[in-house]
Amino acid sequence: MASEAELKAFIGRHRELLSKERNAEIERTALLLTNCGPKLLEQKGLALGSLSVVGINIGLGGKTLVELERPTAFHTSQLFPPHNFRPGDLARIEENVSSNTTAKKSAKSKKAPSAGAESPHTAEGVVYKVSDTRIVIAVDSSDSRSDDLDLPERCRVLKLANSVTYDRMDKALSQLEKTCIPSSRQSSDKGDYELTPLIRVLLGMSPPSEKIPIAELKFFDESLNPSQQQAVKFSLESQEVACIHGPPGTGKTHTLIEIIRQLTSPSENSINEKQKRILVCGASNLSVDNILERLLAIPPPERGKRTLLTATRIGHPARVMANQGVLEATLEVKANKSDQAALARDVKTEIESTLDVLAGKGKGSKKPRGSERKKMWEEVKALRKEYRQREGGVVKTVLGESQVVLATCHSAGSRQLRDHKFDVVIIDEATQALEAVCWIPIFKAKKLILAGDPMQLPPTILSIDKHKKNTPGTATPKKSASTVNDEKKSQESMAPKPELPKEDEGTSPSDTDSEAESVKGDEIMAQDTTVEVSEGGSQPNPKPETKTRKEAKKRTGLRPPRTLETTLFDRLERMYGPDIKRLLNVQYRMHSQICQFPSKTLYASKLVSHQSVRSHLLKDLPTVSAFTASKDEDTIKEILGTPVVFYDTTGCEYFERVDGDNDEGSRCNENEAAVVSKWVERLVGAGLLPSQIALITPYQAQVTLLTSLLRPVYGLELEIGTVDGMQGREKDAVIISLVRSNDKREVGFLKEKRRMNVAMTRAKRHLCIVGDSSTVKHGSPYLKKWLAWLEAHADVRFAEFDSI
């Protein structure tokens, strides 16, 4: 059982790491705002300049929605240039700056980019909606500065460090501390700090309870394979927590839908005494929307059998996928359609008409000034208060009638869910979410189900732990003087650890190799006691038990995380061993040859291909029928009949170059880009649609280069992105450009096996790798194995692009 000292150390370490992460984000944004002029900020996607306000409206929660676009007076095109603004980002609206000197001066005057704006000519808020020509910023009505918005005629929008998520995680950690350590509470603190069995298990204060067996379980979806059925049964039988390990293409979402249906349908199974309320969360909006879309696709029940499943999605409609059914299920749309919303709409209309007057809208209208303006803002303030009260009642009713509520982990801490409790919380993509953000929804439920794959990318971490241990196969980069001093200071409390290698933009510190330290890879996978399924996916074959239980006992214990990359899924597996999870081991995405290497190296050869995909190839697609009918067998096999192709650039001197300052810039490889372009040309020429192809590369500079070469030819349908951006996606044909080629045989974060696992498991029918084997194979033991496997099993071709 975890002691009070262990609990304090665990929570304290989380606070320390989150503080570093928050500071890293603020520092990065502040540095850019300080050192960059307006033009450079726009080029980096952190600013949109020369905008004008085209509308001020009221959104959910009484927020002021400020709409901005590029006026034709300042721009030849109203389309925004490439930028990094996404719904949920923190942003500042301020007077447009055209001088670099002014920009630097104004940026230096701010202690932090998220500091408040004092002038009524500026406003801070959250990006509510972004289109190609318009950006909408939601300014919180509780912010006193929004009481008198007098924005300039010509504005710009700056992206700032977002502290809201960190505030919610800090709040969750404080609640956790007060819940499990009563002495940390103040006498005046009257909060609800119930130490539930779930919290006790998650913190190692008590072991998981014995499962409640279900004798016979009738599945709604009879197509579930044995491993999926076992995962569903395991999740229902577990009393506090259950983990589902879903490798690529194994139908993790499919399995979660069955679990949700079982939990919300007591009339057809005897496992529930009553209908259960479920909170479904995810690390990203996309994962939540995918589950919602599947729930909405469930056919309506037969009359008298059960009620229709009611689901509500929390979050801005602009954040959810552009599917009408999904949009209709959002809280905002449902609230606006309810009977109680009519009075709230009247108040909203009155607020918006007053705001129009204040903005000087209408022919010949002038903005009111002085006492008249002040009086009108007082009216807006009073109306907003009334609107929030009426709207609060509507929201409470809508959510109260919902069996399933869906939100991101972060959004589960919003005020709409403040007083709501659930029977079960399900967290999808749990291996991509920080543990602290998972605690936000955990406090709202009695039972937890986690789903994810520890062998894919972990959460993205900006702050780099400069005291990581050396691992075999990991080159130690040269340290700066400050790093050496930091390490000397840390020797009293911990073993010295070298600085991490430099990273590419937007990547996590997992970009150093985890080859030796990964306890969640081959070792635990080999010990997994889940059922093993034959390639046909027919009958479960129980695997004999090993010494798993003894090793699980050794692992049990609450330990402070070394980095924020240690997710809740990881920690529970380390504490309780593989008995805490069930593996989905039949994949429905990849040709068996594409699946072979990741299955062998990362999933202990347990991941098998379903018969429906085991031998499917590009030549089987209907779009290539004209090509296959007119070409000989050798040509068809060369282009459309080979599942794995490797264009080896060894000896071609296709060296990488750095795009940026010194060694810290992102990398690109122009010759590799030419090879990729030629292969895309041949695939499209054979009948593949650009929408069936994805180009993946670990480096943003290579993404930019490939985009400049191929977008004008194939348009937006051809997907080009980084490995991180492709997680959770799939395409018929995937081309990977490895980029790295140098005399020093340096590969940077290519050595991270989880990143490469994501890259090579996106392909369904065809995987093409372009890279320099003489450089890449020296990056890590994992890469050496991969290159050896490619030599033995792939169609290896000479990469001189003129001959492709």
Backbone hydrogen bonds, N-H to C=O, Kabsch-Sander energy under -0.5 kcal/mol:
donor,donor_aa,acceptor,acceptor_aa,energy
2,A,204,G,-1.1
7,L,3,S,-2.2
8,K,4,E,-2.4
9,A,5,A,-2.3
10,F,6,E,-2.4
11,I,7,L,-2.5
12,G,8,K,-2.7
13,R,9,A,-2.3
14,H,10,F,-1.7
15,R,11,I,-2.3
16,E,12,G,-2.3
17,L,13,R,-2.5
18,L,14,H,-2.7
19,S,15,R,-2.3
20,K,16,E,-1.9
21,E,17,L,-2.1
22,R,18,L,-2.8
23,N,19,S,-2.5
24,A,20,K,-2.3
25,E,21,E,-2.0
26,I,22,R,-2.4
27,E,23,N,-3.0
28,R,24,A,-2.3
29,T,25,E,-2.1
30,A,26,I,-3.1
31,L,27,E,-2.7
32,L,28,R,-1.9
33,L,29,T,-2.5
34,T,30,A,-2.3
35,N,31,L,-2.5
36,C,32,L,-1.8
41,L,37,G,-2.5
42,E,38,P,-2.0
43,Q,39,K,-2.2
44,K,40,L,-2.1
45,G,42,E,-1.2
46,L,41,L,-2.5
47,A,41,L,-0.7
48,L,157,V,-2.0
51,L,155,C,-3.3
52,S,69,E,-2.4
54,V,67,E,-2.7
55,G,67,E,-1.0
57,N,65,L,-2.5
59,G,63,K,-2.8
62,G,59,G,-1.5
63,K,60,L,-0.6
64,T,139,V,-2.6
65,L,57,N,-3.2
65,L,63,K,-0.6
66,V,64,T,-0.7
66,V,137,I,-3.0
67,E,55,G,-3.3
67,E,65,L,-0.6
68,L,135,I,-2.7
69,E,52,S,-1.9
70,R,133,T,-0.6
74,F,71,P,-1.4
75,H,71,P,-1.3
80,F,132,D,-3.1
84,N,45,G,-2.5
88,G,127,V,-2.8
89,D,86,R,-2.3
90,L,160,L,-0.5
91,A,125,G,-2.8
92,R,158,L,-2.4
93,I,123,A,-3.5
94,E,92,R,-0.5
94,E,156,R,-2.4
96,N,154,R,-2.3
103,A,99,S,-2.0
104,K,100,N,-2.5
105,K,101,T,-2.3
106,S,102,T,-2.6
107,A,103,A,-2.2
108,K,104,K,-2.5
109,S,105,K,-1.2
110,K,107,A,-1.3
115,A,112,A,-2.0
122,T,119,S,-1.7
123,A,93,I,-2.1
125,G,91,A,-2.5
126,V,138,A,-2.4
127,V,89,D,-3.2
128,Y,136,V,-3.2
129,K,136,V,-1.4
131,S,134,R,-2.9
135,I,68,L,-2.3
136,V,129,K,-3.0
137,I,66,V,-2.7
138,A,126,V,-3.5
139,V,64,T,-3.4
139,V,137,I,-0.8
140,D,138,A,-0.6
143,D,140,D,-1.5
144,S,142,S,-0.6
146,S,143,D,-2.1
147,D,144,S,-1.5
148,D,145,R,-0.8
149,L,146,S,-0.7
150,D,120,P,-1.8
150,D,148,D,-0.6
155,C,51,L,-3.5
155,C,153,E,-0.6
156,R,94,E,-2.3
157,V,48,L,-2.3
158,L,92,R,-2.5
159,K,46,L,-2.6
160,L,90,L,-2.9
163,S,161,A,-0.7
167,D,163,S,-2.6
168,R,164,V,-2.2
169,M,165,T,-2.2
170,D,166,Y,-2.8
171,K,167,D,-2.2
172,A,168,R,-2.2
173,L,169,M,-2.3
174,S,170,D,-2.2
175,Q,171,K,-2.3
176,L,172,A,-2.3
177,E,173,L,-2.5
178,K,174,S,-2.4
179,T,175,Q,-1.7
180,C,176,L,-2.4
181,I,177,E,-2.1
184,S,181,I,-2.4
185,R,182,P,-1.7
189,D,186,Q,-1.8
190,K,188,S,-0.7
193,Y,191,G,-0.9
196,T,194,E,-1.5
200,R,196,T,-2.1
201,V,197,P,-2.2
202,L,198,L,-2.5
203,L,199,I,-1.7
204,G,201,V,-1.4
205,M,200,R,-2.7
206,S,200,R,-1.2
212,I,237,E,-2.3
215,A,213,P,-0.6
218,K,216,E,-0.5
219,F,217,L,-0.7
222,E,220,F,-0.8
224,L,221,D,-1.2
229,Q,225,N,-2.6
230,Q,226,P,-2.5
231,A,227,S,-1.9
232,V,228,Q,-2.3
233,K,229,Q,-2.6
234,F,230,Q,-2.8
235,S,231,A,-2.1
236,L,232,V,-2.1
237,E,233,K,-2.3
238,S,234,F,-1.8
242,A,448,L,-1.7
243,C,580,I,-1.9
244,I,450,L,-2.8
245,H,243,C,-0.5
245,H,582,R,-2.8
246,G,244,I,-0.8
246,G,452,G,-2.3
250,T,247,P,-1.6
255,T,251,G,-2.0
256,L,252,K,-2.2
257,I,253,T,-2.2
258,E,254,H,-1.4
259,I,255,T,-1.9
260,I,256,L,-2.5
261,R,257,I,-2.4
262,Q,258,E,-2.4
263,L,259,I,-2.3
264,T,260,I,-1.8
265,S,262,Q,-0.8
268,E,265,S,-0.9
269,N,265,S,-0.7
272,N,269,N,-0.6
276,K,263,L,-1.3
278,I,403,Q,-2.8
279,L,424,V,-2.5
280,V,278,I,-0.6
280,V,405,V,-3.0
281,C,279,L,-0.6
281,C,426,I,-3.7
282,G,407,A,-0.6
283,A,428,D,-0.9
288,V,284,S,-1.5
289,D,285,N,-2.6
290,N,286,L,-2.3
291,I,287,S,-1.5
292,L,288,V,-2.3
293,E,289,D,-2.9
294,R,290,N,-1.7
295,L,291,I,-2.4
296,L,292,L,-2.5
297,A,293,E,-1.0
298,I,295,L,-1.2
305,K,302,E,-2.1
306,R,302,E,-0.7
311,A,309,L,-0.5
312,T,404,V,-2.2
313,R,329,A,-2.6
314,I,312,T,-0.6
314,I,406,L,-3.3
319,R,316,H,-2.1
320,V,316,H,-0.7
320,V,317,P,-0.7
323,N,321,M,-2.7
327,L,323,N,-2.8
328,E,324,Q,-2.4
329,A,325,G,-0.9
329,A,326,V,-0.8
330,T,327,L,-1.5
331,L,313,R,-2.8
334,K,330,T,-2.5
335,A,331,L,-2.9
336,N,332,E,-2.0
337,K,333,V,-1.3
338,S,334,K,-0.9
338,S,335,A,-0.6
341,A,338,S,-1.2
342,A,339,D,-1.1
344,A,340,Q,-0.7
345,R,341,A,-2.4
346,D,342,A,-1.7
347,V,343,L,-1.8
348,K,344,A,-2.4
349,T,345,R,-2.6
350,E,346,D,-1.9
351,I,347,V,-2.2
352,E,348,K,-2.6
353,S,349,T,-2.2
354,T,350,E,-1.8
355,L,351,I,-2.4
356,D,352,E,-1.9
357,V,353,S,-1.6
358,L,354,T,-2.2
359,A,355,L,-1.9
360,G,357,V,-1.3
361,K,356,D,-2.6
365,S,362,G,-1.6
372,E,369,R,-1.0
373,R,369,R,-0.9
374,K,370,G,-2.0
375,K,371,S,-2.5
376,M,372,E,-2.0
377,W,373,R,-2.1
378,E,374,K,-1.7
379,E,375,K,-1.7
380,V,376,M,-2.1
381,K,377,W,-2.3
382,A,378,E,-2.1
383,L,379,E,-2.6
384,R,380,V,-2.5
385,K,381,K,-1.6
386,E,382,A,-1.8
387,Y,383,L,-2.7
388,R,384,R,-2.7
389,Q,385,K,-1.7
390,R,386,E,-2.3
391,E,387,Y,-3.0
392,G,388,R,-2.4
393,G,389,Q,-1.4
394,V,390,R,-1.6
395,V,391,E,-2.8
396,K,392,G,-2.2
397,T,393,G,-1.8
398,V,394,V,-2.4
399,L,395,V,-2.6
400,G,396,K,-2.0
401,E,397,T,-1.4
402,S,399,L,-1.3
403,Q,310,T,-0.9
404,V,310,T,-2.3
405,V,278,I,-2.5
406,L,312,T,-2.8
407,A,280,V,-2.4
409,C,282,G,-1.9
412,A,408,T,-1.4
413,G,410,H,-1.6
414,S,411,S,-2.1
417,L,414,S,-1.3
418,R,415,R,-1.4
420,H,417,L,-1.4
422,F,444,K,-3.3
423,D,277,R,-1.9
424,V,277,R,-1.7
425,V,447,K,-2.5
426,I,279,L,-2.6
427,I,449,I,-2.7
428,D,281,C,-2.9
428,D,426,I,-0.6
430,A,427,I,-0.6
430,A,451,A,-2.7
432,Q,429,E,-2.0
433,A,430,A,-0.8
438,C,434,L,-1.3
439,W,435,E,-1.2
440,I,437,V,-0.6
442,I,438,C,-1.6
443,F,439,W,-1.5
444,K,441,P,-1.9
445,A,442,I,-1.8
446,K,422,F,-0.5
446,K,423,D,-0.8
447,K,423,D,-0.7
448,L,240,E,-3.0
449,I,425,V,-2.3
450,L,242,A,-2.7
451,A,427,I,-2.3
452,G,244,I,-2.2
456,Q,453,D,-1.9
465,D,463,S,-0.5
466,K,464,I,-0.8
468,K,465,D,-0.7
468,K,498,P,-0.9
474,T,471,T,-2.0
475,A,473,G,-0.6
484,V,480,S,-2.0
485,N,481,A,-2.2
486,D,482,S,-2.3
487,E,483,T,-2.2
488,K,484,V,-2.1
489,K,485,N,-2.1
490,S,486,D,-1.5
491,Q,487,E,-0.7
491,Q,488,K,-0.8
492,E,489,K,-0.7
493,S,490,S,-1.0
494,M,490,S,-2.2
507,T,504,D,-1.4
511,D,508,S,-1.5
512,T,509,P,-1.1
518,S,514,S,-1.5
519,V,517,E,-0.9
521,G,518,S,-0.6
525,M,521,G,-2.6
526,A,522,D,-2.5
527,Q,523,E,-0.9
527,Q,524,I,-0.5
528,D,524,I,-1.0
528,D,525,M,-0.7
532,E,541,N,-1.3
534,S,539,Q,-0.8
537,G,534,S,-2.4
541,N,532,E,-2.8
549,R,546,T,-0.5
551,E,547,K,-2.0
552,A,548,T,-2.7
553,K,549,R,-2.1
554,K,550,K,-1.7
555,R,551,E,-1.7
556,T,552,A,-1.4
559,R,557,G,-0.7
566,T,563,T,-1.4
567,T,565,E,-1.0
571,R,567,T,-2.6
572,L,568,L,-2.4
573,E,569,F,-1.9
574,R,570,D,-2.0
575,M,571,R,-2.4
576,Y,572,L,-2.8
577,G,573,E,-1.6
579,D,576,Y,-0.6
580,I,577,G,-1.7
581,K,578,P,-1.6
582,R,243,C,-1.7
584,L,245,H,-2.7
585,N,583,L,-0.6
587,Q,585,N,-0.5
587,Q,608,V,-3.0
588,Y,249,G,-3.5
591,H,764,K,-1.4
592,S,614,R,-2.1
594,I,591,H,-0.6
595,C,591,H,-2.0
596,Q,592,S,-1.2
597,F,593,Q,-0.6
599,S,595,C,-2.1
600,K,596,Q,-2.2
601,T,597,F,-2.5
602,L,598,P,-2.4
603,Y,598,P,-1.0
603,Y,599,S,-0.8
605,S,599,S,-3.3
606,K,599,S,-0.5
606,K,603,Y,-2.7
608,V,585,N,-2.5
608,V,606,K,-0.7
610,H,587,Q,-2.6
613,V,610,H,-2.0
614,R,610,H,-1.6
616,H,613,V,-0.9
618,L,640,L,-0.5
619,K,640,L,-1.6
620,D,617,L,-1.5
621,L,618,L,-1.8
624,V,621,L,-1.3
625,S,622,P,-1.3
628,T,624,V,-2.5
629,A,625,S,-1.8
630,S,626,A,-0.8
630,S,627,F,-0.9
631,K,627,F,-1.0
636,I,632,D,-2.2
637,K,633,E,-2.7
638,E,634,D,-2.4
639,I,635,T,-1.9
640,L,636,I,-2.7
641,G,636,I,-1.2
641,G,637,K,-0.6
645,V,767,L,-2.6
646,F,795,D,-2.1
647,Y,769,I,-2.9
648,D,646,F,-1.0
648,D,797,R,-2.1
649,T,647,Y,-0.5
649,T,771,G,-2.6
652,C,649,T,-2.4
655,F,653,E,-1.5
656,E,741,S,-1.9
657,R,668,C,-2.7
659,D,666,S,-3.9
660,G,658,V,-0.9
664,E,661,D,-1.6
665,G,661,D,-0.6
666,S,659,D,-1.2
668,C,657,R,-2.4
673,A,669,N,-2.1
674,A,670,E,-1.6
675,V,671,N,-1.9
676,V,672,E,-2.7
677,S,673,A,-2.5
678,K,674,A,-2.2
679,W,675,V,-2.1
680,V,676,V,-2.5
681,E,677,S,-2.2
682,R,678,K,-1.9
683,L,679,W,-2.3
684,V,680,V,-2.8
685,G,681,E,-2.2
686,A,682,R,-1.2
687,G,684,V,-1.5
688,L,683,L,-2.0
692,Q,689,L,-2.2
693,I,690,P,-1.6
694,A,733,A,-2.1
695,L,719,E,-2.9
696,I,694,A,-0.5
696,I,735,I,-3.0
697,T,721,G,-1.5
702,Q,667,R,-0.8
703,V,699,Y,-1.7
704,T,700,Q,-2.4
705,L,701,A,-2.1
706,L,702,Q,-2.9
707,T,703,V,-2.5
708,S,704,T,-2.1
709,L,705,L,-1.5
710,L,706,L,-2.6
711,R,707,T,-2.2
713,V,710,L,-0.6
714,Y,710,L,-3.0
715,G,711,R,-2.4
717,E,714,Y,-0.5
718,L,715,G,-0.8
719,E,690,P,-0.5
719,E,693,I,-1.5
719,E,717,E,-0.7
721,G,695,L,-2.3
723,V,697,T,-0.6
726,M,722,T,-0.8
726,M,723,V,-1.0
727,Q,723,V,-0.6
727,Q,724,D,-0.9
729,R,726,M,-2.5
731,K,762,R,-2.1
733,A,692,Q,-2.2
734,V,766,H,-2.4
735,I,694,A,-2.5
736,I,768,C,-3.2
737,S,696,I,-2.4
737,S,735,I,-0.5
738,L,736,I,-0.7
738,L,770,V,-2.6
740,R,738,L,-2.5
745,R,742,N,-1.0
750,L,747,V,-2.0
751,K,748,G,-1.2
752,E,749,F,-1.4
753,K,751,K,-0.8
755,R,752,E,-0.6
756,M,752,E,-1.7
757,N,753,K,-2.3
758,V,754,R,-1.9
759,A,755,R,-2.0
760,M,756,M,-2.5
761,T,757,N,-1.1
762,R,759,A,-1.0
764,K,731,K,-2.1
765,R,732,D,-2.1
766,H,732,D,-1.8
767,L,643,P,-3.2
768,C,734,V,-2.8
769,I,645,V,-2.7
770,V,736,I,-2.9
771,G,647,Y,-2.0
772,D,740,R,-0.7
773,S,771,G,-0.8
775,T,772,D,-1.1
776,V,772,D,-2.7
777,K,773,S,-2.1
778,H,775,T,-1.2
779,G,776,V,-2.2
784,K,780,S,-2.3
785,K,781,P,-2.1
786,W,782,Y,-2.3
787,L,783,L,-2.7
788,A,784,K,-1.9
789,W,785,K,-2.4
790,L,786,W,-2.6
791,E,787,L,-2.2
792,A,788,A,-1.5
793,H,789,W,-2.6
794,A,790,L,-1.9
795,D,644,V,-2.5
796,V,794,A,-1.2
797,R,646,F,-3.0
799,A,648,D,-1.5
801,F,799,A,-0.8
803,S,800,E,-2.2
804,I,801,F,-1.0
